[in-house]
Amino acid sequence: MIRVTKYYEAKGDGPLKGTFWIEIATWHMEIRDLTEWQKGSNWWVSMPSKQFEVDGQKKYMPYVKLEEEAHNRFLVAVKEALRSYKHQNGMFSL
């Protein structure tokens, strides 16, 4: 089971809505600095990543890479945990 343990709202009106930490108790693991994004009706979360530049353009590489199917299932579970956290804490929930 995945649980959000901390959430920090982003400042400003951009697509970044916040950063948060999750706990996966069965694995005794905490992952920090996931990000929540919203642009229009699109809402998504991203794993922690490292920023770098290629030919003057910003690129991002996640610190953890899962196979595509596992990655998609994991992010669905993270989004559900984030919805639950925001609901329990009286925050706007998508």
C-alpha positions as CSV (number, residue, x, y, z in Angstrom):
1,M,0.0,0.0,0.0
2,I,1.2,3.5,-0.9
3,R,0.6,6.4,1.4
4,V,1.4,10.1,0.9
5,T,3.3,11.3,4.1
6,K,4.0,14.9,3.2
7,Y,2.8,17.4,0.6
8,Y,4.1,20.9,-0.2
9,E,2.1,23.2,-2.4
10,A,3.9,24.9,-5.2
11,K,3.8,28.7,-5.4
12,G,2.6,30.4,-8.5
13,D,0.1,29.7,-11.3
14,G,2.2,27.3,-13.4
15,P,1.4,23.6,-14.1
16,L,3.4,22.4,-11.0
17,K,0.9,22.0,-8.2
18,G,3.2,20.5,-5.5
19,T,5.8,18.1,-4.4
20,F,5.2,15.2,-2.1
21,W,6.7,12.1,-0.3
22,I,5.3,8.6,-0.3
23,E,5.7,5.6,1.9
24,I,5.5,2.0,0.8
25,A,5.3,0.3,4.1
26,T,5.6,-3.3,2.9
27,W,8.9,-2.4,1.3
28,H,10.1,-0.2,4.2
29,M,10.7,2.5,1.6
30,E,10.1,6.2,1.4
31,I,10.3,8.1,-1.9
32,R,10.7,11.9,-1.7
33,D,10.1,14.7,-4.1
34,L,7.5,13.3,-6.5
35,T,5.7,16.1,-8.3
36,E,2.1,16.8,-9.1
37,W,1.2,18.6,-12.3
38,Q,-2.0,19.9,-13.9
39,K,-2.4,21.6,-17.3
40,G,-5.9,22.1,-18.4
41,S,-7.8,18.9,-17.8
42,N,-4.6,16.8,-17.7
43,W,-3.4,15.8,-14.3
44,W,-0.3,13.7,-13.7
45,V,2.4,12.8,-11.2
46,S,6.1,12.4,-11.9
47,M,8.9,10.5,-10.2
48,P,11.8,12.4,-8.8
49,S,14.2,13.3,-11.6
50,K,17.5,15.0,-12.4
51,Q,17.5,18.0,-14.7
52,F,20.2,18.3,-17.4
53,E,20.8,20.1,-20.7
54,V,21.3,18.8,-24.2
55,D,22.0,21.4,-26.9
56,G,20.6,24.1,-24.6
57,Q,17.3,22.3,-23.9
58,K,16.3,21.2,-20.5
59,K,15.8,17.4,-20.1
60,Y,14.8,15.3,-17.2
61,M,15.9,11.8,-16.2
62,P,14.0,10.0,-13.4
63,Y,16.1,8.5,-10.7
64,V,14.1,5.3,-10.7
65,K,13.1,3.5,-13.9
66,L,10.5,0.8,-14.1
67,E,9.3,-1.2,-17.1
68,E,6.4,0.7,-18.8
69,E,3.6,-1.5,-17.5
70,A,4.9,-1.5,-13.9
71,H,5.5,2.2,-14.2
72,N,2.0,2.9,-15.3
73,R,0.5,0.7,-12.5
74,F,2.7,2.4,-9.9
75,L,1.7,5.9,-11.0
76,V,-2.0,4.9,-10.9
77,A,-1.5,3.8,-7.3
78,V,0.4,7.0,-6.4
79,K,-2.3,9.1,-7.9
80,E,-4.9,7.3,-5.8
81,A,-2.8,7.8,-2.7
82,L,-2.5,11.5,-3.5
83,R,-6.3,11.8,-4.0
84,S,-6.9,10.1,-0.7
85,Y,-4.3,12.4,1.1
86,K,-5.8,15.5,-0.3
87,H,-9.3,14.5,0.5
88,Q,-8.4,13.6,4.1
89,N,-6.6,17.0,4.5
90,G,-9.4,19.1,3.0
91,M,-7.4,20.0,-0.1
92,F,-8.9,20.2,-3.6
93,S,-8.9,16.7,-5.0
94,L,-9.0,15.6,-8.6
